[in-house]
Amino acid sequence: PSGVSVVVAETEGRRAGITVSALVSLSLEPALVGISLAREASLYEPLQEAGEWAVSILAGDQAHLAQHFARSVPPIALWNGIPVRDDDPRLIAHAAGWLTARTVDERRTGDHTFFVGEIESLELGTAATSLAYIEREYRAL
């Protein structure tokens, strides 16, 4: 099982997001996390250009959001009806937690790139459960 998050980057007024089930803790000092993205993923170029990204760790009742960002949605419709936080529209409202990170390293790994981010902010949400991906389905834990 792995936790489910939506990673978002914004550059030149274009906000892109994708569901990931492998947000990895890499270091406590400095605080580093990592994600792996296919080079053809919709988030790949915006993430490279922005140099920073936001992560919403989804709550147990947000499987519909995980599914939304996991499929290929046209950019013009990507954010329609998606509840975001007023203080940072890259963050999904009512999530189990949030973090923002600045990219400090990138490593090509086969057809993916592994992005290492230094955590700039970290916040716990109030959700009673978080979302996990287990046996090819989303489940609240």
Secondary structure in CASP SS format (residue, H / E / C, confidence):
PFRMAT SS
TARGET T0000
AUTHOR 0000-0000-0000
METHOD secondary structure of the structure
MODEL  1
P C 1.00
S E 1.00
G E 1.00
V C 1.00
S E 1.00
V E 1.00
V E 1.00
V E 1.00
A E 1.00
E E 1.00
T E 1.00
E C 1.00
G C 1.00
R E 1.00
R E 1.00
A E 1.00
G E 1.00
I E 1.00
T E 1.00
V E 1.00
S C 1.00
A C 1.00
L C 1.00
V E 1.00
S E 1.00
L E 1.00
S E 1.00
L C 1.00
E C 1.00
P C 1.00
A C 1.00
L E 1.00
V E 1.00
G E 1.00
I E 1.00
S E 1.00
L E 1.00
A E 1.00
R C 1.00
E C 1.00
A C 1.00
S C 1.00
L C 1.00
Y H 1.00
E H 1.00
P H 1.00
L H 1.00
Q H 1.00
E H 1.00
A H 1.00
G C 1.00
E E 1.00
W E 1.00
A E 1.00
V E 1.00
S E 1.00
I E 1.00
L C 1.00
A E 1.00
G C 1.00
D C 1.00
Q C 1.00
A H 1.00
H H 1.00
L H 1.00
A H 1.00
Q H 1.00
H H 1.00
F H 1.00
A H 1.00
R C 1.00
S C 1.00
V C 1.00
P C 1.00
P C 1.00
I C 1.00
A C 1.00
L C 1.00
W C 1.00
N C 1.00
G C 1.00
I C 1.00
P C 1.00
V E 1.00
R C 1.00
D C 1.00
D C 1.00
D C 1.00
P C 1.00
R C 1.00
L C 1.00
I E 1.00
A C 1.00
H C 1.00
A C 1.00
A C 1.00
G E 1.00
W E 1.00
L E 1.00
T E 1.00
A E 1.00
R E 1.00
T E 1.00
V E 1.00
D E 1.00
E E 1.00
R E 1.00
R E 1.00
T E 1.00
G C 1.00
D C 1.00
H E 1.00
T E 1.00
F E 1.00
F E 1.00
V E 1.00
G E 1.00
E E 1.00
I E 1.00
E E 1.00
S E 1.00
L E 1.00
E E 1.00
L E 1.00
G C 1.00
T C 1.00
A C 1.00
A C 1.00
T C 1.00
S E 1.00
L E 1.00
A E 1.00
Y E 1.00
I E 1.00
E C 1.00
R C 1.00
E E 1.00
Y E 1.00
R E 1.00
A E 1.00
L C 1.00
END
